[in-house]
Structures are given as structure tokens and as C-alpha cells.
């Protein structure tokens, strides 16, 4: 079932990656942009329409990319219609989900007068586009959740593993969870997740009881489970923090570990991905009592309802990021400052209100989002700690 896992993961990520906080959109390392992106940000005239470029994956061979492209543009235009006192000149550029095309589209957009760029979707595209315009001073807000491409002039809007790990470990500390066994898959997503969890645990003053990995195959997980259970028990861990994705390895892992002698009654399971992205997963016995994080559900429902009313169908999970990008840009422009789209302005600490709750861009190019902590209880999602509505309060 796991054969050809890398290619399947790419295909799956096109549909549910950011909704499930699951798939890094690459199966190999992404090269960080070498340029610092230190060019002066373009100045704007708030009294005239501000040109914003939107890079979408239209034109690729994958039909799902056309659907994503349409949803991104729809959401961006919906956000523009909601702005008051701000005029946005949205220009849409097709990338065909290709890094070379994305780089060319970004350069064309800058030459056309774009003051900021939204997109593209996939990490390799965003990396190439960011490098191509690094000296222009134009910032790029990519829809990726891959932190390895962030920095310089590139920001990522997708929710990150670091954000999720910080939220869950912070809640865990307040709940008496202090000793974590990290269990990760032997791939890029697993490695990024492992490091995010370890950093969150150490920064919170908690303890890493140990780190255990498993191959990305059903047989590999079955073979690794007794070793993981033995290490967890020997270390006296309070919790097992897993990187597993609900659309792939999580069902196998959440079954194999209890069967090998580590039921959820003996240790708390925590997940770095959105366990409710596939509702059937909530019925897994191994996830009962487990913790995961998810966005502000009230805000998400409002956006999904508005999008459905406007366009006659539910939005793709990525659509909200396009709305968020326009909303943030509009909130900055309305202040009437010619430097509204500088890095300093983009990274202002109070953040922005988005489709899934509050968020803010960080100086390292990543982002921080207000997340709720949820528990799986009797096959249902129960919110234990609501998503914060402002930065600096509970949850941060």
C-alpha cells in the first residue's frame, strides 16, 4: 500500500497538504535562497490601486492544479471585495506548477509593477521564484508550509510544524506532560517534524525521552513498533509525539503501537498533523485520548460558508491562504503608509485576522497561527483549549 510513497505523497499534498498540516511539498531537500532579499521594498501610493501578483499552478498536466488555481483566485477576489478603503489591482500569472515557470512569472510580475506577490503553491516553485526576484525588494508570500524555503524575501503562509509543536508542548506542560518520546517517519516530513518537536520540547524546558524512527511502509512500521514501545517504556515517557500523517502512516502507527503493548491508557499520544482531516481516523482506538492542534473552527466555518455562497462549492483547503494574503496586504495598505509592504510592516507583531484565526509573519519567513488544542474522545473531536484571538494571550 505504501509503494511509490514519494510520488503518492506529492499527489496527495496537492489536495490536502495544508488542511492536514501534513505534507511538505517536496520529497528531497529544498535549497535556501542564497540572496538576502535585502533590496528596498517598493513604495506604494495608497491613493491608487496597488498591484498584487497572484501566482497559481494553472497550466500543469495535473487537473487538480487547475482546481487549486481557480480556488486561489476566487478567494483572493473575495478578499478584495471585503476590503474597505483599499484598491487592489490583482494580476494572475500561471506557473504550471513548474519552478522555472514560477521564476519567470515572478520576474514578469515585478517588471509589470507588482508591489508584492502571493504564491506560488509548491515549495520548489516558491524557492525558485524567491531566488529570481531576491534583489528586487518585492516580498513573496508563498502558499507552502515548507520552512526550508522561508527567509530573505520569501514568507510562507502555510501552517508550520514548529507552530503546532510549540502549541501542543505548551499545553502539555500545563497538563503535566513533561517527558516526550518523539516518533518520526524516515523521510523529509518526518525529519522536519522531528526537529520541530525536539525544539519545542527543549524550549519549553521539558525533556526529550528519546527519538525513534520507522520506515515508510506497513511492514516497516510493524517491525519498528516493538522497538518503539520498548524504548518508550524504558524511558518512562509521559507522551509519544508522532509526525505521522493521517492520510498515510498514522493509521498503521496508531494501530501497531497499541498492539505492541503501548495503549493510549498507558501514555498520551500527540500528533503533529490534523487528525480530523480524514474523519474515519477518529475511530482508531490508538488515537482515543490523543491530542492534536487545529485552527479556529469558528473562523474557518465562516470563510467556508462565504466562499460556498459566492462560488457554489466548498473551497479547496489552500483557498483560505489566498484570502489571508490579500487581507493582510489590505490591512497594511489602509494605514496610508508608503512603506506599507516592507518587511518591517509585514512582520509587525500584532498580526492579522485570517480565515482560520489570527496569524502573523515572522522575521525568519515562517509564520505563527492561533491554534486550538483538541482531543479525540469517543471518536469525536473535543476542543480542550480554544484558539487564541490575539497574540500575547493564552496559547502563546
N, C-alpha and C positions, 0 to 999 in steps of 0.2 A: 504493500500500500504506500510505502514511502519511497518507492523507486522514482528516480528523477526528481528528487526533492527540491533541488535548487530551482529548476525551471518551473515546477509547480508552485513553489513559493512566490516566484515573480508574478505568475499569472494570478494567484490568489491575492497578492498585495494590491493589484490594480483594482480589486473590488472592495476589500475590507480592511486594508492595512491600517489606516489611521482611525477607523472606527474601533478596531480591536486593539489598538496600540501594539500591533503585533509585528508586522513585517518591515524590516529595514529594506528599502527598495534597491537592494544590490546583493549579490552573492559573493562579492570579493571586496577588498579594501577600496575605499574611495580616497583619492589624493586630495589633500587640503590645498586650497588656492595658495600659490606662492606669494601673490601680491598682498599688500596690507590693506588695500581698499581705502587708502588714506586721502584720496582726492577730495577736494571740496565738494560738498553736496550742492546740487543745482538749486539756485534760489528760485522762489516762486512768486508770482503775483496773485495773491488770494482773491483779487477782484476779477480775474478772468479764469476760464476753465483750466484746470490743471491736468496735464496729460499723464495718464496712468496706463502702462502697458500690462496686458494680461497674456501670459504665455501658456497655451493649452496644448494637449497632446493630439490635436486633430491631425488627420492625415496619416496616421500609422496603420500598419496592417492588422492591428488588433481592434475589432469592433467595439470593445469595451472602452477604448480610448476616446472614441467619438462621443460616447455617452458621458464620459467624465468631462470632456471639453465643453459640451453643451451645458452640463450642470454647473460648471465653474463660471461660465459666462452668465448664465441665468442668475446665479447667486450674487455675482458682482453687480449686475444691473439692478437686482432687487435692493441691494445695499445702497446703491446710488440714489434710487428713488426714495429711500428713507432719510437721506441727508437733508439737513436744513441749513441754508446759508452757505452752501458749498457747491461748486460746479466742478464736475469731473468729466474730462474728455477721455473715455475708455477706448483704447485701441487694442484689438485682439490679434495675436500672432500665433500661427500654428507651428509646432515643433516636431510633429510626427513621432513624439516620444524618443527622439534621437539626439544625443548630446551635441553633435556637430550642427544640426539644425537649430537646436536651442541656443547655441553660442551665436550663430548668425542672426537669429531672431532678436536676441538681446542687443547685439550691436546695432541692428537696424532700428530697433525701438529707441535707443539712445540717440542715434542720428536723427530720428524723426522728432525728437524733442521730449521724450519721456522723462519725467522727473523722478519716477520710482517704478519698479517692475514687480508685479505679482506673478508667482510661478517661477519655473515650471513645476511639474509634479514629481518626477522621479529624481533620485539623488544624483545619478550620473549626469543628467541634464542640467540640474541646478549647479553642480560643480563646474561644468563646462561654461555655462552662461555667466556665472560669477567671475570666473577667470577672465573671460572675454571682455568684461566691462569694468574690471577691477580698478583701472586708473581713471574712470570717468567721474567717480564720486556718486554715481547713482546706486542706491541700495536695491537689493533684490530680496523679496520676501517669498521664499520657496514654500511649496506645499508639502515638502518632505518632512519626515521625522528623524532623519539620519543626522546625528550630531557631528559626525566626522566631516561634513561639508560646511558646517557653520563657521563663521568668523570672517573678518575683513568686511567686505560689503554684502555678505550673504547671511541672511537670517532665515531660520526655519520656523514655520508656523505649526507644524505637526507636533502633537504632544510627545514628550520625550520619556525615555525610561528613567532618567535621573529625577525628573519631576515626580513620577509615580513612586519611585523608590523612596524619595525623601518624605512624601506624604504618608506612605504606609509605615515606614520605620518610626516617624514622629508619633503617629497614632499608637503604634505598637509599644513604644516606650511608656506612654501614658496608661497603657493597659497591662503593663508588667511583662512585656515580651522584650527580652534583652540579649538573647543568645541565638543567633541565626545560622542555620546551615544553608548555604547557597547551592542550588542545584540548577545546572545550566546545560543547554544543548551545545554540541560541538560544532558550532557554525558562527557566522558573523553576528547574527542577532543574539545568540547565546552569550558570546563574548562581551558584546556591548552591554547586555543586561547584567551579566555577572559583575562587571566593573561598576555599573551604576549602583547596584545593590551594596557592594562592598564599600563604596564611597559613602553612601547614605548611612550605613551602619556605623562606620567609624566616625563620621562627622557628628553623629548623634551621641557618641560616647557609649554605644552598645558594643557587643562582641560578635565577631565572625567565628562561629564554632568550627567551621570547615567549609571547604569548597569541593563539590563533587560534580562530575560531568557525565554525559551519556551520549552515545552515537545517535544520529537521527535516523533510526529505523526501529520498527516494532520489536525486532529481535534484539537490537542493541539496548533498548530500554528495559526489556525483560531481563536481559543478562546483567544490566547495571543495577537494577533495583535492590537486590540483596546487599550489595556493597554500599549503596547509598543509605539504606536502612541501618546497617551495622555502624556506619560512621556517625549517623545522627544520634543513635542511641549511646554510643561510646562517648560522644562529646556532651551529652546531656542538653542538647539544643532545645530551646523553647519553641522554635518555629522552623519550618522549611520554606524558604523563599525561592520560588521557581520562575524561570524565564519562559516557560513553555507557552506556546500559542494555542488558543482554543480551537483553531481550525486544523491543527496538525498533531503535535506531540502531547499536548495537555491531556486529552482523554486517555492515552496509553499510560502516561506517567501517573495520573490520578487514580488509575486502576492498579497499576503494578506495585506502587509503594505500599498501599494498604494490604494487598495480597502478600507482600513480603514481610509483613509484620509491623507496619507503621500506620495504624488507623488514625483518622483525624481526632479521635478522642484522646490520643496519646501526645500529639504535637499539633500546633497550629500551622495550617498551610496558608501561605500568602502567594499571590500571583502578580506578576508584572504586566500581564495583559488583561484585556477586557473579557472576563469570563462570560459575561452575558451577551457577547456578540453572536454566539450560537446558543439559543435558548435551551436546546437539548442538553448542553453541558451542565446546566444547573442541576440536573438529576443525577449526576455522577456521585456515588457515595463518598468518594475520596475528597470531594470539594465541600461537603457539608461542614459548616462552621468556618470555612476558609474566608480570607479577606482579599479584596481587590479594590482598585480605585476606578472611579468613573466620573465623567463631567457632571456639571449641574444639570440634572434631568429636567427641571422646570424650564430652564432657558432653552435646552435642546428641543423640547416639545414645542415651544413657541415658534422657533425657527422652522421646524419641520412642518408645522401647521400652516405657516405663512407661505412657505415655498410650495407646498402641495396645493394651496388655494390659488396661487398665482400661475402655476405651471401644470397642474392636473396630475401630478405624480409625486411620490416621495423623493426627497433629494438623495443623491449619492453621498456617502459619508464625507467625502472631500469637499463638498459644496460649501459647507459652513466655513471652511478656511478662507475661501474667496470672499465671502461676506465679511469675515473678520478683518481681512486685509483692507478692504475698502472702508469699513467702519473706523478702523484705526487711522487711516490716512485722512478721512474726513474730520475726525475729532482733532487732529493736529492742524489741518488747514484752516478750520473755522476760527482759530485763535488769531488769524491775521498776521502771523509772523512769516517773513520771507524765508527764514531758515527752518520752516516747519517740518521738512523732511530730512533734516540732518540726522546723523547717528545719535547725537545727544537728545534730540527730540524723540526719536523712535524708541529710545531706551529710558524714557522718563519713568520714574518709579511707581507712579500711581496706576499705570497700566490702562487697559481698555476693557470695555464691556463687549463680549463676543457672543456668538451663537450658543456656546456651551459654557458660558460663565466668564469670569474675569480672566484676563491674561496680560502678560507683559513680556516685552522683548528684553533680553539680557545682553550685556556688553560683549559676551563671547559668541553671540549669534544664535544662541538657543532661546528657549522661552520658558516661562513659568505660568502654569494654569491652575486655577482654583479647582480642586478635585474633591469629590466626596469619597468617604470610605464605606464600603459595602460588605456585607456578609451574606454568604449563601446559607439560607436557613429553610429547611423543608422544601427544597427545590425552588425557592423564591429568592429574589434579591431584597435584602433589608438594609436600608441606609442607617449606619451606626453614627456617622459624623457627617453632617451636610457639607456641601461645598461652600467655602467662604465666599462672601460677596464683596470683600475688599481686601487689599493687601495689608499685612501688618497685624491682622486679627487672628482668630483661631484658625488653625490649619496651616499657618505659615511661621 
